[in-house]
């Protein structure tokens, strides 16, 4: 059975947001088609399963070609191969770098290395997030970290400049970079009730008050590293926590 289609030729790259979400979530073409069928798109459009399969494959091919540009977002803005309106470019970038809270809680504070990447199978099983999506999110964290870890200036501003993220998402990535650099142990059982948002809030305060840039104007706003003298002073305060009587006295 043949299908009749009306076609037109243009140079604007069409982006289906629903298919993009399925691709980001790590679904295969066949799984994405099945989910689209389940959503009722065939009844809404009058298309056949074959046409839907072809449409999904076309979108996936486009996303795969765009992915190398999404690794360095400014390149997406300046390339001439894909004619994509600025608003769509921003959407592609923002959603590509958006992450799942369940995933980030599993890796927050860990070294962004091959060792941690080997744990992604277990994290995928635990969180229910596809392995492909876990890898994308992990690679995004690692990519941003490598680009900005040695940069001077505001961590948030550096992330926004090099990855063109919204202010909120850039601040979230700043927290991820900060915790990865300083290797805070956020996976302890007593901390499991805290959300990523809680940690991001703490990271923002620590960056503003405890980093080298916060305590020394000559350090050119080095937002990633904590001040060593401050850490030494903090270590000496552990006696207050270890001694219950001193802790009770301090509370008064």
N, C-alpha and C positions, 0 to 999 in steps of 0.2 A: 504494500500500500504506500503510495507516495503522498507527501504533504505539500501543500501549496503555501508559499510564503511571500509576503510583500517585503522587498528589501530596498535599502537605500545606501548610498556610499557617502561617508563623511570621514573626517580626520580626527574627530574628538573621541578620546578613549572613554568608553562607557563603563562605569563602575556600579555593580549591583551590591549594595551594602549588605544584604542578607547573605549573598554568596561569599563576600569578603569575610564576614564573621565566621562562616563555616570553615573557610580556608584557614583563618587564624586559629580557630579552635582545633585544627589538626585533622579534620575529617578527610577521608579519601573522596575522590570524585563520586564513586558509587554510593558511598554513605551520604554524601551531600545531596545527591539526586533523590535518594530515598527520603531524606528529611524534607526536601522541597515538595515532593509528592504528597507527603503526609500533611504538609501545611495547607494543601488545597490549591496550589498554584495552577495545576492543570485545569481544574474547573473554572478558575478565575480568568485564565487566559485563552482557554480552548486549544492549548498546545498539546502535542503528543509527547510520550515519554522519550522518544528518540530525539525530538527537538530540544527537550529539557536537558537531556544528557549532553548534547552538542553544545548548548549554551553554557552549561556548567563547566565543561572542559575548556571552552574558549576563555572563560573568566579565570580559571585556574592557571592557564598558560600565561595570561596577562599578569597575574599576581606573581608568578614565579619570575617573570622578566623584570618586574618592578622591585622585587625583593632586594637585589643588589644595590639599588638606588636608595631604598629605605634604610639600608645600613649606614648611609651617610646622607641624611635628609636634604642638606643644601644642594646635593647633586640632582635630586628630584626636581627642585625648583628651576635649575638652570639647564636641564637636558631638553632636547628638541624632538626626541623620538616619540614620546607620548604627549598628546595634546590634552592636558588635564587642567580644568579650571582651578585657580588658587584655593577655593573653598574645599574642593575635593582632595587636593594635595594635602591640605591640613588634616582632613579627616583620615586619609590613608596613614599619615605619619602618627597621629595621635592614637589611633586604634592599634597600629602595629606595636607601639611601645606600651600600650595599656597592659596591665598584668592582673592575675587573679590573686586575691588576698590569701586564699588558702595556700597557694604556691609560695608566695613571697615569705609567708610565716615559716615555711619549712627551710628556707635557705638564708634568711636574714641573719647577718653577722658571721656567716661561714665564709671561708676563703673561696673566691670564685675561680676554682681550679678544676683540673681534670678529675681530681678525686671526688669533689662534690658532684660533678657532672655524672659520675658513675652511679650516684644514688638516685638519679632522676627516674629510673624504672620504679623504684620503691615509692618515691614521692607521687608518681603518676597513679600507682595503685591505691595509695592512701587517700589522695585527694579526689580521685575520679576525673582528673584533667588528663587529656590525651598526652602521650609521651612526646609527640611532635610539638604540641603547644608548650609543654614544659621546657623543651629544648630551645624553642624560640625565645621564651621569656628569660631563661638562664643566659642565653647568648646575648640578649639585649642588655641585661644587667652587667655582664662582663665587658661588653663593648663600651658602654657608657663609662664604666669604671676606668678602663684603660685610657680612654681619651682625656678624662678630666683629673685623674688622680694627682698628677704633678703640676697642674695649672695653678697659677696664682690668681687672686681675685675671687669674687663671689662664686661659690660652688653652683648655686642655682642659676646665676647668670651664664656661667660657662656651659652648663647643660642646655639651657635654652638657646644659646648662640650656636652650638654645634649640632643640636638635635631638633631644634625648632618645636619643642614641646610647650604645652600650655603651662602657665605658672604653677598650677596645682600639681600636675604630673611631674614637672621639673623638681618641685620640692620633695615629692615622694622619691624620686630617683636620687636626690641629694642625700636623703636619709639612708637609702640602700648603700650608696657609695661610702657614706660616713661609717656605717656599722660594719661594712665589709673591710674597710681600711683599719679600723680599730679593733676588730674581731670581738665584739661584744657577744657574750653567750646568751642568746635570746630564746634558746630552745629548752631551757630548764623547765622542769615540771611545774615549779612554783610560779612561772611566768606565762604559762599556757593560756591563762584567762585574758591576757593582754592582746589587743588587736594590733595590726600593723599601724593603724592610725595613731594608737597610743605611743608606739615606738617612734613614729615619724614626728610626733609632737615633741617628744623628749629630744630627738636628734636636732630638731630646729633650735631648741633652747640651748643645747650643748654647743652647737656651732656658733651661736650668737654670744655665748658667755665663756666658754672654756677652751676654745681652739686658739692656735697661735695668732690668728688674725684678730681674735677678739681681745687678746691681752697685750698685743704689741703692734702698734701702727706701722712699725718698720717691716713687718712681715708681709705686708701687701695683701692682707686679708686671706691668709692661708687657712681655708675653711676645713680641710680634711684632717689635719693632725692636731691632736690635743697637746696643750702646753705641758712639757715634762715636769717643770717645777710644780705646777698645780697637781699633777698626778702623784708626785712624791708627797706633797702636803696631804693629799686625800688618803694616801696609804697610811700615813701616820694617824689618821683619825679612826682607823679600823679598831683601835683599842676601845673606842666608845661603843662600838657595836658588839664587841666580844665580851665586854664587862657589863653585866646586867645592871649592877648598882650605878655605874657611871651613866649608863643609858637612861635609867630612870631619873637620875639627878639632872641630866641634860634636858629631859622632857619638861621638867618643872620650870 
